[in-house]
Amino acid sequence: MAILENIRKRTTVLILIIGMALFAFVISGVFTSNDFGGNKVGSAVAEINGENISIDDFRKEVETASRRYGPNFSSMQLVNTVYDQEVRKAILNQQFEDLGIEVESDQIIEFVKTSGYAQIPDFQDENGIFNEEVFKSAIADWKVNDPLRYDAWLQDEVSIIQAAKERIYFNLIKGGVAATLTEGEFDYKSANEKVDIQYVRVPYTSIPDSTIQVSKNEIQAYISNHKDDFEQEKARDIRFVYFEEKPSAEDEKAVEDAVVALLRDTVEYMEERNTTDTIPGFRNTQDMEAFLDRNSDIKFDSIYKAKNDLPSTVADTLMALQVGELYGPYRDGDFFKVSKVLDKKTNGTVKASHILFAWQGAERANPNVSRTKEEAEAKAKEILAEAQKEGAVFTTLARENSDGPSAPRGGDLGYFQEGVMADAFNDFCFGNPVGTIGLVETQFGYHVIKVDDKQDIVQVATLAREVAPSEETINTLFTEATKFEMEALDADPEAFDDIAKDDGFSIRPVNKIKEMDENLPGLGAQRSIVQWAFNDDTSVGDIRRFNVNNGYAVVQLTKKYKKGLMTPEEASATALPEIRKEKKAEQIMAANQNKDLEAIASDNSVTVNTASALTIKSPTIPGAGREPLVVGTAFALGQDQTSDLIKGVSGVFKIKVTKKEGAPTVENFSTYANSLRTSAANRVNGEVYDALKDKAEIEDKRSIFY
């Protein structure tokens, strides 16, 4: 009913939208660039080192991923996830082909045996262990009797073969990873040789940025000397005004009044009987389910609820009501509500913990359980006695002894109402006070039970009406959005900001949008806006109105970034601080040449500090931060030697070595060499692929199709 009402409510505005859109077409060409490339012809979604990834195959993979991930992934998340997988597969398959890596049937079986597939019951013997013959028999049976499952397995097999090849490939590389004893020795000494220093530091912040002049040519030179730091992808800047479709104060008041009106009985004239009938309202109705079905946006829920299950803002109030009493109207999120307590049950929900002792053959018993029923009873009585002792920790006893799935949680079963548990278990929990520990038998085994807590529960009926914008509000919003769009289109592109401010609208910028982005801050998933911004026909300054979640966005493209090196203007935010630091270092060093530590400290209003037990492996100076060059210089000096001025990370340093301490003697360094080798081997999978990807020639064509 609520959906139909919303459709009826929006009928007028839909007609208005169509009319205004046609008008906009005439005066501004709104629809002239509506094809964002989705219909362009092409056969490949990407090209990897000259090898195409077919768009048809790619779409099939996206469809498969959609079934796997379900509604948790948006369409673009699916596309991007599959793209990353396909790029990885293509890059690695090229390596496999070059090296002649193939996978035979015995290797597939070995992979299955050591993977999650080994846990599939159809592949296990009577002892629950993966069995090669059972595995082969199951696949053969699927092929004959369950074609759908067999087809699904064939798809899994492709993934298994790929994973098996990757394992072989990366294991080959790991086999070549080594670390010498000399490297182990260096690693050991880097962590254990220590040096103490006195140092003086003149921080770069001692010179104001405003006194350092940097030219455009200097920024360009810095970019040229640090190209890797200033490579950028194609990107766009936009700004937008968001017209949110939300209820007005009048809309809210109208909904609240409607809820209040439904509390009262109404008198209706029945024409067929020529008489009047009294229709009970929410307060007096005897058929609450039917009443809420007709009048509420949230239907009747007969389940009893504890305080924690009620809306937090009104939970205390509702629990304090007597049966038959009402509370409201009150605002809860997007709804106005009135709640009525229909029934109460004192101690209607129990929180309990248990320790289960199953026996062989008991219902749902783990196959590994081999004890007899008598042995289970004896063990249960033994643990019952332990649990009833003063100071016993029930959760620990449960973790160490319980056969139930709740053992890792200390036996905690949470809260439950009557009738949920087995009869004997249920009767014990609801028939004994909190803190009672006892023993019961069920079809599942013997249970040592502790009653942890009890809570009252209530049955509540809630009349709810969603607070939604009225037709008048929606029409007004559309008119405002369209009016602003027309004003902005008719004016100079630079006037977008002034027009918005004059009309009282706030502008939201979004910078450095990437070509395959989907989510925009403040608007959510808006792929159509991103596509428009990257369309070749869209120029800087262009404006367009988009229908977005709960409203409209009037968007202006403000900047385009080309792929490649940044311009000085684009790089200035990153480059300027580094260039200023270089210039400040030169000034500080020029002003402090040939001075000792005390003179530098005095002339620059800083102090001479000390730092102890510095190591090369952790080159951090207390009070100054990470300074690898300064610490490295200290290790290069002899005891009592003083360094020249050092250009550090946070300032210019001068140091004096006051103590050097060698690492304790070790007989051999094989342990440290092995640790280095293991650490390097653990990084192989990620770092090798990243290196291959960085070197690969990848042409991404996703934006043509999505």
NUVEXMAR-705228 format. One record per residue (C-alpha): z, y, x negated. Coordinates in pm, whole numbers, plus 50000, padded with zeros to 5 digits. Each point is the difference from the previous one (the first is absolute). Last residue first. Example, Ala and Ser with C-alpha at 12.3 -4.5 7.8 and 13.67 -1.06 7.14 Angstrom:
507144989448633
500664965650137
//
This chain:
481825001346893
496454989649911
498725026249759
503575008249893
500384965249858
497305005349737
502164997249685
497924996749684
502034982149737
498984997849634
502764978949849
502055011749702
502975012050207
499804968450214
500044977149697
503015018749859
501844998250332
499254962850022
501404994049652
503075021550067
501004983050324
499594963649905
501055004349637
503305018050049
502144968650004
498264988349682
501015032249820
503664995550096
499924963649897
498465008649662
502495028049936
502904976950087
498574973249772
499835024949711
503595010550066
501224964149997
497904992349691
501595028249801
501794980349734
503395000249825
501115033450151
501755027249801
501575027950204
497655030050046
500265028149749
502105030950058
498915034749899
502365029850007
499845037949989
496245005250037
499235036950043
497735012450278
497805029650093
498585000550347
497445019950203
500284995150375
499884975950293
497494974449875
500435006449630
498115020749740
502054993149688
501075026549749
500414984749655
502594972949959
503324999749820
501164971649773
503654989749995
499044963050028
496294994149945
497345010650248
497464977750175
502584988250255
500695036250098
496265006650039
499774971850254
502885015350195
498255033950013
496624984850085
501484978050276
501885028250179
501284988050340
502665023950126
501675029849831
503674997750094
500384964949864
496974991849784
497824971650135
497864978949767
500874966250152
498114974849782
500175022749697
503765000950017
502555028550005
503594990349923
501405035550005
498785034550100
501465032849874
499415035750110
499415033349826
500125027250262
497535024250159
499795037950000
496605000249825
500945018149677
503364982349973
498674965050061
497075005049763
502375013549735
502414970850042
497254973749975
498445014649684
497155024950003
496744996449802
497785006350305
501785011450316
497755026950151
496744981249932
501434968150147
501125017450318
496665017650046
497964968449935
502194979750237
499575026750269
496234997549964
500034962150035
502385001850298
497755025950166
497064976249962
502014971650155
501265021150292
496465013250064
498244966250000
501564984250307
499805028750251
496895013249825
497914968750047
498225010150322
499315035349878
498904987849656
497564976050173
501024963850027
497984973349822
498154975250217
499574994950373
499405032850179
502755017950190
499205017850325
502125027650153
501035016350327
498664977350276
501385014150327
501604979350275
500885008150361
502274971150095
500454988450359
502654982150202
502164969250025
498384980649715
496865018649905
496955014250178
498215019749731
498905036449983
497685010449719
499785027549742
497745004349697
501355022049718
498854976949722
496924981750124
499644968750211
496454985949992
500774976549711
502804984350205
503224997849800
502065022450233
498474983450306
500974965449874
503565011749936
500245014950350
498634968050157
502544978749811
502915017250169
503034976849976
503075022350015
499725037050085
502875017349820
499094986349660
496494985050016
499594962350005
496594984349938
499025004949638
496784984149877
498385031949867
503215013849852
501815030350144
501035023849719
501885025150213
501265000950358
500855034950130
501875006750326
499425032750184
502515012750255
498845016050326
501255033550133
496605012550119
499895027449736
501154974949737
497204975850088
497405027549997
501225012449660
499854965349841
496524992150128
498725034349892
498644986949669
497334980650188
498665033250146
500345001050378
498054983950284
501104964849908
503675010449978
499915017150338
498284970050157
502524975549854
502935021350114
498635001450354
499384962349998
503554992349888
501555024650248
497884986850290
500884964149913
503705008749992
499825018050335
498254970550162
502594975749864
502865021950123
498445002850348
499434962650015
503664994749917
501314989749661
502124968550002
503744994550037
500214963250085
502064991150306
502874975749981
502324984150258
502364977449808
501844969550132
502874988549781
501644965949972
503025003749777
501534981149711
503514999749855
500324989149640
501574971149814
500464994649626
500234974449719
500714966950180
500024974949713
498404966150051
500114967749796
497074982150159
499394962550003
496394989250046
496845011250181
500674980850323
503275019050024
503564994349870
502665026949983
502535011449737
502205030949999
500665034649858
501335027250232
499745035749867
498855015650328
501504982050302
498834966250133
498094989350313
496735018549931
499504985049655
501304965250084
498054997550324
496705010349834
500364974549717
500784972350247
497085010050222
497375005349730
499335037249938
498155025350212
501824994550330
502445028649960
498915029549789
499325001849627
501005022449710
499234990949639
499834964249877
501725006649664
500484967849801
500485018649673
496535015050029
498544974449756
501534972450221
498315012150323
497294973449970
502674973250063
501164972949758
503125020149919
502104992949689
499755026749728
498705029250205
502344991650289
503104997249780
499165033649844
499575016550341
503354985650120
502015015349716
503434983150015
502945023649950
502374980350223
498744964650055
498004993450316
496684997749813
501334973249762
501254978650289
496675003750174
498274990449673
501754966049998
499464995250373
496265006349954
499824975649709
501624972650206
497715006750295
496884999349781
501134967349839
500484984450344
496575011750112
498434984649690
498875020449701
496335000149889
498895036050061
496765005649804
497914997250316
501765031750128
501584993850337
498135014550299
501924976750240
502324976449813
498314969549842
501875001249670
503085021350050
500405037450021
503015020049882
499565036050115
502255028649890
500185026950264
500165037350058
500495017950332
499275032750177
500614997750373
498485018250297
501465003650349
503465009949879
500475017750335
496874997250212
498775030650187
497585004950289
497535024350154
500635030349778
497535027350096
497865019849758
498005031950062
497245008149756
497675027749883
497634985449748
498215009349676
503034993449782
503034994950223
500755030750212
502764996550259
500005000250380
502534986349999
502794974950032
500634978350302
502994979650124
499604967150191
502134979449760
502285023749810
498685021549717
501624999749654
497304977849845
497355024750121
501745029749840
500554982849666
496354988749986
498535034150095
498695013349667
499734965449844
497594986650263
501484966250104
499804967849796
503005008749781
502195003950309
499274964750117
497214992350244
499574977650303
496394990650070
498655009650343
497455024949867
498375020050279
496745017649912
499505031049789
497585025850143
502095000150317
499155004750368
498384969250152
501244973149758
503325018249980
500514996550376
498824963750007
502454989949724
502875019950151
499824983850342
503225012150165
499135036749953
502885024550030
499955022449690
496344994049917
498935012350343
500134980850329
497105006250241
501315011050340
497474992150271
498555022650271
498304989950320
496584999450162
499624963149911
496535002449848
500695035649885
503064991649795
501615033749914
501904999049672
503595010049928
501045000549637
503114987049823
500925018949687
499784989749636
496225003450000
500305037850036
501975002149674
497214981649815
497375023550146
502085030449900
500184987249641
496264994349995
499315035450130
502435015249750
498244982849710
496605011950119
501305035850038
501374999049644
496514989749888
498984964449927
498134992049680
496324998749909
500155013949650
497475026349898
499854995849624
498435027349787
498264986649695
499445003749631
497734979549779
499654991649632
497514973549888
499714974049726
497524982249769
502084982949736
501505018049701
499994997049622
502385025249847
502414978949797
497284978249850
498145031049882
502815013349782
498125019649731
497365012650244
502705010050249
501855019649731
496785018049905
499405009250365
503565013450030
499495020649684
496725013350136
501725010750323
502455020649796
503734994549959
502475028649953
503604991149920
502535027550082
500224990050368
501054964949904
503315013949871
501034987949649
503394982749989
498514973550230
498334984449696
503424989249881
501195008849648
501754968349887
502474995649717
500884965949872
502674980449820
499124963549975
501344964750016
497644970449947
499924964550122
498154967749922
500584975650287
497245004450257
497125008649768
501384974649753
499634971450246
496525010650109
498885003549636
501404965649917
498244984350298
496755016449893
500504986049652
500784965950148
496605001550167
499355003950373
497444979650190
497745001650303
497054976549966
501344974550247
500665028450241
496265006750001
499214963850085
502785000450260
498375030650158
496694982150041
501454966850118
502235017350258
497115021750116
497834969350042
502714983450209
500375031150216
496265000850070
499944962750076
502995004350233
498395029350179
496834979750061
502194971050112
501715022150255
496615007250156
499274962650005
503434994750158
499135023250287
496844979850059
502104968050002
502415015450249
497135008450230
498404965749950
503134980650104
499204962950041
497434991149735
500475027049736
503695003050080
500474962749926
498265003149662
502245029649908
503124980450102
498924969149805
499475020349683
503475015550029
501654966850082
498374985549687
501215028849782
503564999450132
502105031250035
503644990550063
501725000050340
501414965149954
497624984850256
497065013349799
498775035949997
496575015950047
500235002450381
503415016749958
498485030249817
502475007749719
497524990449725
497805028650120
502595024049856
498784992249650
500614974249727
498454969850177
497135021250133
499125010149642
500074964049880
497824989650292
497495027349917
500084989349635
499254964050100
497065012250210
498405018649707
500225037349928
497485018349783
500365025349718
496715004349812
501285029549794
497345024550116
500194986650355
503805002850011
499805035749868
497485009850266
502274983050253
502855022449882
498155032350072
498624987750333
503354986650124
501835031849905
497395021250175
500214977350306
503795001950017
500065037949961
497345003350271
501894976350232
503125021749977
497995032150041
498194987350310
503194986150156
501885032349934
497045018550149
500184980250324
503775004550027
502274971749889
503094987450186
497824992250302
498974966049865
500294991749629
498224966350005
497635006350289
498995033649855
499614984249657
497424976050143
498115029050157
500145019349673
498664969349818
497134997350247
499275037049950
499834994649623
497574971350037
497685022350203
500525029749767
498954978749703
501895006549678
497255007649748
500044991049629
498845026849754
503365002549823
501705000850339
497955015350284
501755007750326
499514998650378
496544985749953
497054996350238
499405035450110
498735019050301
501985029650120
501584996350342
503575008149900
498825029649794
502035026650170
497645002550298
501435028650206
498425026949790
498135019450270
502714994650259
501865032749954
496775020149982
501815033050049
498795018050311
498234972850196
502184971249888
503165019650080
498785003850357
499414962650020
503524994349866
501435024750251
498444981150290
501084965949876
503525012449930
500285016050344
498974967650170
502624981749796
502545027550082
499514994750371
500414962349983
503105001749778
502654996550269
498084972050168
499994980949672
503735006949947
500794987750354
497994968649939
502054993449686
503345006450177
499064976150279
//
